[in-house]
């Protein structure tokens, strides 16, 4: 029996150490670079120009309407 116990002890010892693993994880800092976006500025400028010239566009439509009305009355 003592040999059987030794065999079981050695088998248990080898099984316990064979099932262990060690993992090393190195986390390096992440570099975040700036992102330049110009579309916001362009949209703002385009909207501001549309607002600025909207009154001129409305007057132009009124003039075209008046020309159409006056032109159809003359014929």
DSSP file (Angstrom, degrees, kcal/mol; ACC not computed):
  #  RESIDUE AA STRUCTURE BP1 BP2  ACC     N-H-->O    O-->H-N    N-H-->O    O-->H-N    TCO  KAPPA ALPHA  PHI   PSI    X-CA   Y-CA   Z-CA
    1    1 A X     >        0   0    0      0, 0.0     4,-2.2     0, 0.0     5,-0.2   0.000 360.0 360.0 360.0 -33.9    0.0    0.0    0.0
    2    2 A X  H  >  +     0   0    0      1,-0.2     4,-1.9     2,-0.2     5,-0.1   0.865 360.0  51.9 -61.8 -32.1    2.7    2.5    0.6
    3    3 A X  H  > S+     0   0    0      2,-0.2     4,-2.5     1,-0.2    -1,-0.2   0.894 107.9  51.8 -69.5 -38.1    3.7    2.4   -3.1
    4    4 A X  H  > S+     0   0    0      1,-0.2     4,-2.4     2,-0.2    -2,-0.2   0.891 109.7  49.6 -64.4 -39.2    0.1    3.0   -4.2
    5    5 A X  H  X S+     0   0    0     -4,-2.2     4,-2.7     2,-0.2    -1,-0.2   0.895 110.5  50.0 -66.4 -39.4   -0.1    6.1   -1.9
    6    6 A X  H  X S+     0   0    0     -4,-1.9     4,-2.9    -5,-0.2     5,-0.2   0.912 110.9  49.0 -64.8 -42.1    3.1    7.4   -3.3
    7    7 A X  H  X S+     0   0    0     -4,-2.5     4,-2.7     2,-0.2    -2,-0.2   0.922 113.5  46.7 -63.8 -43.1    1.9    6.9   -6.8
    8    8 A X  H  X S+     0   0    0     -4,-2.4     4,-2.7     2,-0.2    -2,-0.2   0.902 113.3  49.3 -65.0 -41.2   -1.4    8.7   -6.0
    9    9 A X  H  X S+     0   0    0     -4,-2.7     4,-2.7     2,-0.2    -2,-0.2   0.919 113.2  45.8 -65.3 -44.0    0.5   11.5   -4.2
   10   10 A X  H  X S+     0   0    0     -4,-2.9     4,-2.8     2,-0.2     5,-0.2   0.917 113.8  49.2 -65.3 -42.5    2.8   12.0   -7.2
   11   11 A X  H  X S+     0   0    0     -4,-2.7     4,-2.3    -5,-0.2    -2,-0.2   0.916 113.6  46.5 -62.5 -43.0   -0.1   11.9   -9.6
   12   12 A X  H  X S+     0   0    0     -4,-2.7     4,-2.3     2,-0.2    -2,-0.2   0.907 113.0  50.2 -65.0 -42.2   -2.0   14.4   -7.5
   13   13 A X  H  X S+     0   0    0     -4,-2.7     4,-2.0     2,-0.2    -2,-0.2   0.935 113.5  44.5 -61.6 -48.3    1.1   16.6   -7.2
   14   14 A X  H  X S+     0   0    0     -4,-2.8     4,-1.9     1,-0.2    -2,-0.2   0.878 112.7  52.3 -65.3 -38.3    1.7   16.5  -11.0
   15   15 A X  H  X S+     0   0    0     -4,-2.3     4,-1.3    -5,-0.2    -1,-0.2   0.910 109.5  49.0 -65.2 -42.6   -1.9   17.2  -11.8
   16   16 A X  H  < S+     0   0    0     -4,-2.3     4,-0.2     1,-0.2    -2,-0.2   0.918 116.9  40.3 -65.5 -43.6   -2.1   20.2   -9.5
   17   17 A X  H >< S+     0   0    0     -4,-2.0     3,-0.5     1,-0.2    -1,-0.2   0.748 111.6  56.8 -78.8 -22.7    1.0   21.8  -10.9
   18   18 A X  H 3< S+     0   0    0     -4,-1.9    -1,-0.2    -5,-0.2    -2,-0.2   0.763 103.7  54.3 -77.2 -24.6    0.2   20.9  -14.5
   19   19 A X  T 3< S+     0   0    0     -4,-1.3     2,-0.3    -3,-0.2    -1,-0.2   0.457  88.4  97.4 -90.2  -1.3   -3.2   22.7  -14.4
   20   20 A X    <   +     0   0    0     -3,-0.5     2,-0.3    -4,-0.2    -3,-0.0  -0.641  49.0 179.3 -89.4 146.0   -1.8   26.0  -13.3
   21   21 A X        -     0   0    0     -2,-0.3     2,-0.4     2,-0.0    -2,-0.0  -0.977  16.5-148.3-141.3 156.5   -1.1   28.8  -15.7
   22   22 A X        -     0   0    0     -2,-0.3     2,-0.5     2,-0.0    -2,-0.0  -0.992  10.2-165.8-129.3 131.0    0.2   32.3  -15.4
   23   23 A X        -     0   0    0     -2,-0.4     2,-0.5     2,-0.0    -2,-0.0  -0.966   4.0-161.3-120.6 128.2   -0.8   35.2  -17.7
   24   24 A X        -     0   0    0     -2,-0.5     2,-0.5     2,-0.0    -2,-0.0  -0.941   8.9-171.5-108.0 124.1    1.0   38.5  -17.9
   25   25 A X        -     0   0    0     -2,-0.5     2,-0.6     2,-0.0    -2,-0.0  -0.965   5.5-162.8-118.5 120.8   -1.0   41.4  -19.4
   26   26 A X        -     0   0    0     -2,-0.5     2,-0.7     2,-0.0    -2,-0.0  -0.906   4.8-159.6-103.8 119.9    0.8   44.6  -20.1
   27   27 A X        -     0   0    0     -2,-0.6     2,-0.3     3,-0.0    -2,-0.0  -0.878   8.8-162.4-101.5 115.4   -1.5   47.5  -20.6
   28   28 A X        -     0   0    0     -2,-0.7     2,-0.0     1,-0.1    -2,-0.0  -0.704  30.2 -96.4 -95.0 149.0    0.2   50.3  -22.5
   29   29 A X        -     0   0    0     -2,-0.3     2,-0.5     1,-0.1    -1,-0.1  -0.356  37.1-126.3 -64.5 142.4   -1.3   53.9  -22.5
   30   30 A X        -     0   0    0     -3,-0.0     2,-0.6    -2,-0.0    -1,-0.1  -0.773  15.8-138.3 -92.5 129.9   -3.4   54.7  -25.5
   31   31 A X        -     0   0    0     -2,-0.5     2,-0.6     2,-0.0    -1,-0.0  -0.787  13.9-160.3 -91.2 122.5   -2.5   57.8  -27.4
   32   32 A X        -     0   0    0     -2,-0.6     2,-0.3     0, 0.0    -2,-0.0  -0.905   7.5-158.0-105.5 117.0   -5.5   59.9  -28.5
   33   33 A X        -     0   0    0     -2,-0.6     2,-0.1     1,-0.1    -2,-0.0  -0.680  24.9-103.7 -93.8 147.4   -4.7   62.3  -31.3
   34   34 A X        -     0   0    0     -2,-0.3     2,-0.5     1,-0.0    -1,-0.1  -0.376  28.3-143.6 -68.9 148.0   -6.9   65.4  -31.9
   35   35 A X        -     0   0    0     -2,-0.1     2,-0.6     2,-0.0    -1,-0.0  -0.958   7.3-147.5-113.9 126.3   -9.3   65.3  -34.8
   36   36 A X        -     0   0    0     -2,-0.5     2,-0.5     2,-0.0    -2,-0.0  -0.839  15.3-173.7 -97.4 122.9   -9.9   68.4  -36.8
   37   37 A X        +     0   0    0     -2,-0.6     4,-0.2     1,-0.1    -2,-0.0  -0.970  15.3 170.2-119.0 123.7  -13.4   68.9  -38.2
   38   38 A X     >  +     0   0    0     -2,-0.5     4,-1.9     2,-0.1     5,-0.2   0.489  61.7  85.8-108.0  -6.1  -14.1   71.8  -40.5
   39   39 A X  H  > S+     0   0    0      1,-0.2     4,-2.4     2,-0.2     5,-0.2   0.851  85.1  58.0 -67.1 -33.0  -17.6   70.8  -41.6
   40   40 A X  H  > S+     0   0    0      1,-0.2     4,-2.1     2,-0.2    -1,-0.2   0.915 107.8  46.5 -62.1 -42.5  -19.2   72.5  -38.6
   41   41 A X  H  > S+     0   0    0     -4,-0.2     4,-2.5     1,-0.2     5,-0.2   0.921 112.3  50.2 -66.2 -43.9  -17.7   75.8  -39.5
   42   42 A X  H  X S+     0   0    0     -4,-1.9     4,-2.5     1,-0.2    -2,-0.2   0.896 110.7  49.0 -63.4 -40.5  -18.7   75.4  -43.1
   43   43 A X  H  X S+     0   0    0     -4,-2.4     4,-2.4     2,-0.2    -1,-0.2   0.897 111.4  50.0 -66.5 -39.7  -22.3   74.6  -42.2
   44   44 A X  H  X S+     0   0    0     -4,-2.1     4,-2.4    -5,-0.2    -2,-0.2   0.920 112.5  46.5 -65.2 -43.0  -22.5   77.6  -39.9
   45   45 A X  H  X S+     0   0    0     -4,-2.5     4,-2.5     2,-0.2    -2,-0.2   0.917 112.4  50.2 -65.9 -42.2  -21.2   79.9  -42.5
   46   46 A X  H  X S+     0   0    0     -4,-2.5     4,-2.3     1,-0.2    -2,-0.2   0.910 112.2  47.5 -62.9 -41.4  -23.5   78.6  -45.1
   47   47 A X  H  X S+     0   0    0     -4,-2.4     4,-2.5     2,-0.2    -1,-0.2   0.906 111.2  51.0 -65.6 -41.0  -26.5   78.9  -42.8
   48   48 A X  H  X S+     0   0    0     -4,-2.4     4,-2.2     1,-0.2    -2,-0.2   0.898 111.2  48.2 -64.2 -39.5  -25.5   82.5  -41.9
   49   49 A X  H  X S+     0   0    0     -4,-2.5     4,-2.6     2,-0.2    -1,-0.2   0.894 110.3  51.5 -67.5 -39.3  -25.2   83.4  -45.6
   50   50 A X  H  X S+     0   0    0     -4,-2.3     4,-0.8     1,-0.2    -2,-0.2   0.917 112.0  46.7 -62.2 -42.1  -28.6   81.9  -46.3
   51   51 A X  H  < S+     0   0    0     -4,-2.5     4,-0.5     1,-0.2     3,-0.3   0.890 113.0  49.9 -65.8 -38.5  -30.1   83.9  -43.5
   52   52 A X  H  < S+     0   0    0     -4,-2.2     3,-0.4     1,-0.2     4,-0.3   0.904 118.6  36.5 -67.1 -42.5  -28.3   87.1  -44.7
   53   53 A X  H  X S+     0   0    0     -4,-2.6     4,-2.3     1,-0.2    -1,-0.2   0.435  91.2  92.5 -93.0   0.7  -29.5   86.7  -48.3
   54   54 A X  H  X S+     0   0    0     -4,-0.8     4,-2.3    -3,-0.3    -1,-0.2   0.881  85.4  51.7 -64.0 -36.9  -32.9   85.3  -47.6
   55   55 A X  H  > S+     0   0    0     -4,-0.5     4,-2.1    -3,-0.4    -1,-0.2   0.879 110.0  49.5 -67.4 -35.5  -34.5   88.8  -47.6
   56   56 A X  H  > S+     0   0    0     -4,-0.3     4,-2.3     2,-0.2    -2,-0.2   0.910 110.6  50.2 -67.2 -41.3  -32.9   89.5  -51.0
   57   57 A X  H  X S+     0   0    0     -4,-2.3     4,-2.1     1,-0.2    -2,-0.2   0.895 109.8  50.7 -63.0 -40.0  -34.2   86.1  -52.3
   58   58 A X  H  X S+     0   0    0     -4,-2.3     4,-2.1     1,-0.2    -1,-0.2   0.912 110.3  48.8 -65.5 -41.5  -37.7   87.0  -51.1
   59   59 A X  H  X S+     0   0    0     -4,-2.1     4,-2.4     1,-0.2    -1,-0.2   0.889 109.2  53.5 -64.5 -38.2  -37.7   90.4  -52.8
   60   60 A X  H  X S+     0   0    0     -4,-2.3     4,-2.4     1,-0.2    -1,-0.2   0.897 108.3  49.9 -64.0 -39.3  -36.5   88.7  -56.0
   61   61 A X  H  X S+     0   0    0     -4,-2.1     4,-2.4     2,-0.2    -1,-0.2   0.895 109.9  51.0 -65.3 -39.0  -39.4   86.3  -55.9
   62   62 A X  H  X S+     0   0    0     -4,-2.1     4,-2.6     2,-0.2    -2,-0.2   0.916 110.5  48.9 -63.6 -41.9  -41.8   89.2  -55.4
   63   63 A X  H  X S+     0   0    0     -4,-2.4     4,-2.4     2,-0.2    -2,-0.2   0.917 111.4  49.1 -64.4 -43.1  -40.3   91.1  -58.4
   64   64 A X  H  X S+     0   0    0     -4,-2.4     4,-2.2     2,-0.2    -1,-0.2   0.893 111.8  49.7 -62.9 -39.5  -40.6   87.9  -60.5
   65   65 A X  H  X S+     0   0    0     -4,-2.4     4,-2.5     2,-0.2    -2,-0.2   0.918 110.8  49.1 -64.9 -43.2  -44.2   87.5  -59.4
   66   66 A X  H  X S+     0   0    0     -4,-2.6     4,-2.9     1,-0.2     5,-0.3   0.895 110.3  50.9 -63.3 -40.3  -45.0   91.1  -60.2
   67   67 A X  H  X S+     0   0    0     -4,-2.4     4,-2.6     2,-0.2    -1,-0.2   0.908 111.2  48.5 -63.1 -41.6  -43.4   90.8  -63.7
   68   68 A X  H  X S+     0   0    0     -4,-2.2     4,-1.9     2,-0.2    -2,-0.2   0.904 114.3  45.7 -65.9 -41.2  -45.5   87.7  -64.4
   69   69 A X  H  X S+     0   0    0     -4,-2.5     4,-1.5     2,-0.2    -2,-0.2   0.937 116.9  43.9 -67.2 -46.1  -48.7   89.4  -63.2
   70   70 A X  H  X S+     0   0    0     -4,-2.9     4,-1.5     1,-0.2    -2,-0.2   0.869 113.0  52.2 -67.0 -37.6  -47.9   92.6  -65.2
   71   71 A X  H  X S+     0   0    0     -4,-2.6     4,-1.2    -5,-0.3    -1,-0.2   0.870 109.3  48.8 -67.1 -37.1  -46.9   90.7  -68.2
   72   72 A X  H  < S+     0   0    0     -4,-1.9    -1,-0.2     1,-0.2    -2,-0.2   0.796 109.8  52.6 -75.5 -27.4  -50.1   88.6  -68.3
   73   73 A X  H  < S+     0   0    0     -4,-1.5    -1,-0.2     1,-0.2    -2,-0.2   0.819 105.5  55.4 -74.5 -30.8  -52.3   91.7  -67.9
   74   74 A X  H  <        0   0    0     -4,-1.5    -2,-0.2     1,-0.3    -1,-0.2   0.866 360.0 360.0 -71.4 -35.3  -50.5   93.4  -70.9
   75   75 A X     <        0   0    0     -4,-1.2    -1,-0.3    -5,-0.1    -2,-0.2   0.505 360.0 360.0 -73.6 360.0  -51.2   90.6  -73.3
